């Protein structure tokens, strides 16, 4: 009996409780799992959605950029055509009220395509202008077509392309009685009697 008791006790003695080091290892493993879960569930920072930009970066529309800042413009009288097509990072936002001071006095073709222009301006002194293209901008009103002597440049325009803008009132087109081509694709506008008369002239 005594021997058997000693053997039993000896067997129980072999079941030692977990040491402090084992408990510490289990705690560290548990903390690592929790940290991994939190890392997965953490929201992405707002700056990441800006693709490298910051919250304080101005909108491209709010940056003032004139045609002569995008491309070198010559007032050489022999230059009759000026075409500037918008490219990434180099879009015109203002035509400039003094645009005529930068371009040739004999300019006949003016094209500002795919920019961020909101206001038509600087056209009053262009007495020889025949073609005006402001395709794909943000213009909401036809302006400055009759600011020059004799109703120019509107009276001399033959081609007017204001497609893909946000113009609602096309009445000022009546200031362009000599138009032979008018492009207003995706422009929401109101009709007027004078505008209809101009449209009729386009088909004569």
N, C-alpha and C positions, 0 to 999 in steps of 0.2 A: 504493500500500500504506500509506504513512504517513498519507495522508488518510483512508483507510477505517478505519484503526486509531483515529484520533482521533475519528471519528464514532461508532464502537462504544463507545469509552470514554466519550464524552459521553453516550450513551444509558444506559450503566450508572450514570453519576453521578446521573441523575434519579431512580433508585430509592433514595430516602433511607430510613433506618430510622425507625420511629415515634418521635416526640418524647416527652419526659417528660410533657408535659401530656396527651397522648392516653392514655398508660398510666395516669395518675392518674384520668382520667375513666372509664376502663374499670373500675378498681378500685372507685371510688365506686358505679358502677352495680351491680357484683356484690354489694357490701355491702348496698345497698338491697334487692336481691332476697332476700338471706338474712334480713334483718330482717323483711321482709314475711312470709316463710314461718314464722319463729319467732313472729310476732304471731298468725298464724292458728292455730298448733298449741299456743299457750300455754293451759293450763287456766283455767277461770273461777274467780275467787276464791270461797271458801266463803260469804263474806258476801252475794254476789249471790243465792245460792239461798235466803237467809233473807228475801228480798223486803223489804229495808230494815231488818231486825232485826240483832242482833249475837249472837255466840256466847254471851254472858253473859246474854241475856234469859231470865227465868224462864218456865217453862211455865205456861199459863193455869190448869192444874189445881193448881199449887203456890201460886198467889196466894190468900191468905185474904180472902174477901169474903162478908159476911153480908147477909141480906135487907134490913136497914135501911140498908145502905150502897148498895144498888142502887136502892131506892125508899123514899120517905118512908112510914113506917107509923104509923098512929094507934091508940092504945090506947082510943079512944072506945068505950064500951060499946054504942053503937048500930051500930057496924061489925060485921057478921057474916060478911063475905066478904073474903078476901085472895087475890089472884091476881097472881103475878109470872111473866111469861114471859121466858125468856132471850133476850137480844139480843147482837149482836157486841160484845165488849169489856165486857159488863155481865152476867156470869154468876155466880150464887151458887155458892160452893164449900163453905160451911159453913152449916147451918141455925142453929147456935148453941144451946148447952145452956140458955140463958136466953131462948129465943125467946118464951116465954109472957109475959115482962115487956114485950115490945114490941107485942104484939097485943091485940086486944079480948078481955076475959074471956068474951064471948059468941060468940066465933068459931065458926061452924058449917062453913065451907068454907075449906079451905087448899089452894092450888094453886101448886106450884113446878115449872113445866114447862120442859124443855129447858135444864137448867143442868149444873153439874159437881159435884153433891152426891154424896159417897161414903158418908156416915153419916147415918142417921135419928136425930135428937136434938131435944130441946126440946119434945116433944109431951106430956109427962107432965101438965102443968097445964091442958090443954085439955079440960075436962070436957064441953063442949057440941059437940065436933067430930063432924060427921056425914059429911063428905066429905073425903078426903085424896087428892090427886093429886100424884104425884112422877114423872110420865111423862118418859121420856127423860133419865135421869141416869146416875150411875155407882155406884149403891147395890148392895152385894153381900150385905147381910143386913138382914132385917126386925127393927127394934129400937124400943124405947121405946113400944110399943103398950099396955102394961099398967103403966106406971110411976106412974100416978095412983091416987087413992082409988077403990075399987070396980072396979079393972081398966080405968079410963079412960086414954086415949081409945078404946082398942080395943073395949071393950064397947059403946060408943055409935056406932061407925062403921057406916054403911050402904053407903057407896061407897068402894072402895079401888082406885086405879089406880097400879100400879107397873110398867107396860109399859115395855119398852126399857130395862131395867136388867140387872144381872148377878147377880141373886139365884138361888141354887141350892136353898135350903131354904125351903119355903113353910109349914113347920110352925107358925110363929108366927101364921099367919092364924087358927088355932083360937082365938086370943084375941079374935077379932071375930065372935061368934056371931050378931050381928044384921045381918050383911052381906046386902044385896040385889043388889049388883053388884060383881064382882071382875074387874079387867082385869090380865092378866099376859102380854100378847103378847110373844113372844120372850124369855121368862124361862125359864131352865133350872132346874128344881126337882126335889126329891125328895118323893114322897108320904108321908103318914103317915095313920094311922087317924083321928086328930083332924081333919086337914085334909080328908080325904074326907067326914067328917060335916058340915063347914062347906059344902063344895061341894053336898052333898045339900040343905041348907037353902036354897041359892040357887035351887033348882028347885021348891021347895014353894010 
